[in-house]
């Protein structure tokens, strides 16, 4: 399948910290070099106050993927999306969206992509329907086609009743759906969503997930940023975890969880309380960190070594224990995320 | 920069952007007309109707004759001033809001044209608005002065060139101010900029008459509204003394070019990081 996005050594360095606003994404918090000492963090530039928001990012996203960029605040997610959507000019490197160089041909690239930003950017001077209609007109679609597609998309997103409504009358969830419907009007090859569900109530969030999944199944390539773990895990085919402008890991959600050997918990229920031998045997299994007995139940804390569960079951049998029940709790993506990005608070 | 996009497709996008602005304007056409007509109507009512009749101030003592003479000076000035005011508020105020609060310009700057084109369409739409506003002054003044709106049709070419030029200069000034002034300081726009531009813009008096105060006559030359008022006077009241036409055209075209150039560069800087 064709590549929807290709980034080569994509880099953005800001001269100084810039305020966060939709089109001009916030760089990571600046960290300055100490006096003559080594740089205090990966974001330090040669000059104090310079911020390296995205650091030599290499990334390939295939057509049809639902791809997630996951990272804490200031990790460089929005700057990356900004560069890919022609709004932030890279300091170095190259990026192609649908085969078009976003730096050399930004206007042409905009015909192949659509961006939904974090804020409600609907045109307040126009009705919901006209927001979609004029969006199509900006992309040169004939009037009749704009009207037809606007009607179809509003119907698809369950917004027909709101077609004549003023934008100010929409709730956050509805506005977000209108934004996505508008973005799809000119049939972009890649749809970018910057934290699409932030600020939405749980119902709206679920509904949006369903809709994104549905349009992705219909063939739409989607790239989204998020810092919600469940969102990344539920929606994305592949995830890139970024921090301090760097790509830390890139895999499927399951692959990420397996790869970092994040902690998992096994709960074994035995026929009888056999603390001594069985627990000892389990603790000898490679990968097991700790086993604690509590009545008929043994709680096992282990890392992600392959074949671990089988080895534990075998060890119980060898020690003469009778296993009644076994449950394994998977490592959470959150554990993976925190392991990679640290627990330090980001403003 | 735009290889692969035809000129035709870019022109379509440009026209669609202007159509959007005019659609928004059309929805508010009545408030727009009232807002536009109010200031020139009240101004001409007080200065060209009330004052001559109560024997005070301009035209005082000359009665109806004084009033008619003053309206001849006043009408082109009020048209120029209204066009400047509409041009500035038609671009600067929406831009400041759209860049800072609502960010609703996002969808338009993602249109498949160089981003400066979006700024240029703002100027074009606002100058159409300003052009209409300029003509609205005529009936407003006519009604307010009890039937005086003296206009000469001797120089149609002057009128047909200077009116659009004034509308464009006002809107280009709006683009410049809207991209240069930070949103937090926009409330200074009226007191510190628009008011001096009006009062020192030869709106209520011909520039030649300022020869009595030479330093002021020289100082006003930096004000683009002076050339707008004087140009319209040359077109609509050619019997009155006015600035030479080369100065009017030369300065208006230069001001337009300089303000557009700076305004569009600033616009691009605002949109791209």
Contacts between the chains, C-beta under 8 A, distances in Angstrom:
chain1	res1	chain2	res2	distance
A	14	B	273	7.9
A	18	B	273	7.0
A	21	B	103	7.3
A	22	B	103	5.2
A	22	B	106	6.3
A	23	B	103	7.6
A	23	B	106	6.7
A	23	B	109	7.5
A	23	B	271	6.4
A	23	B	272	7.9
A	23	B	273	6.9
A	24	B	273	4.2
A	25	B	273	7.4
A	82	B	273	6.5
A	85	B	110	7.4
A	86	B	110	7.9
A	86	B	272	8.0
A	87	B	109	7.8
A	87	B	271	7.2
A	87	B	272	6.2
A	87	B	273	6.6
A	88	B	272	7.2
A	88	B	273	4.5
A	89	B	272	5.8
A	89	B	273	6.8
A	100	B	4	7.7
A	104	B	1	7.8
A	105	B	1	7.1
A	105	B	2	7.0
A	105	B	3	6.1
A	105	B	4	6.0
A	106	B	1	7.3
A	106	B	114	7.8
A	107	B	1	7.1
A	107	B	2	4.8
A	107	B	5	5.5
A	107	B	10	7.6
A	107	B	112	4.9
A	107	B	113	5.6
A	107	B	114	5.8
A	108	B	2	6.7
A	108	B	3	7.2
A	108	B	4	4.4
A	108	B	5	5.2
A	108	B	112	6.8
A	110	B	110	5.5
A	110	B	111	7.0
A	110	B	112	4.8
A	111	B	5	7.4
A	111	B	112	4.6
A	114	B	110	7.6
A	115	B	110	6.3
A	117	B	103	7.5
A	117	B	106	6.2
A	119	B	103	5.3
A	121	B	102	7.6
A	121	B	103	4.9
A	121	B	104	5.5
A	121	B	105	7.9
A	121	B	106	3.8
A	121	B	107	6.1
A	122	B	104	6.4
A	122	B	107	7.8
A	123	B	20	7.5
A	123	B	104	5.0
A	123	B	107	6.3
A	123	B	108	8.0
A	124	B	102	5.9
A	124	B	104	5.6
A	125	B	20	7.9
A	125	B	23	7.8
A	125	B	24	3.7
A	125	B	27	7.4
A	125	B	104	7.8
A	126	B	20	7.3
A	126	B	23	7.1
A	126	B	24	6.8
A	130	B	23	7.2
A	131	B	107	7.5
A	134	B	16	6.6
A	134	B	19	7.6
A	134	B	20	4.9
A	134	B	23	7.7
A	135	B	107	6.0
A	137	B	16	3.7
A	137	B	19	6.8
A	137	B	20	7.5
A	138	B	13	5.4
A	138	B	16	5.1
A	138	B	17	6.5
A	138	B	20	8.0
A	138	B	107	7.5
A	138	B	108	6.7
A	138	B	111	3.9
A	138	B	112	7.4
A	139	B	13	7.3
A	139	B	111	7.1
A	139	B	112	6.2
A	140	B	9	5.0
A	140	B	12	4.4
A	140	B	13	6.1
A	140	B	16	7.6
A	140	B	112	7.5
A	182	B	107	6.9
